[in-house]
């Protein structure tokens, strides 16, 4: 069985990351796509980046301080 290898950059799986699981994706050179070993997510680099942008939106205000005083 062939060994899977990491891609050029370590991308997080967007499906797992939305469920608060930090899982790196692997890159398949033959199919030119990224895949997750945990949840079976597959996608091109553009799809992974677009879905990870949704996760950044979710945590975008994590370091902002909100005041609810009137």
Secondary structure, 3 states (H helix, E strand, C coil): CCCCEECCCCCECHHHHCCCCCCECEEECCCCEEECCCCCCEECHHHHHHHHHHHHHHCCCCCCCCCCCC
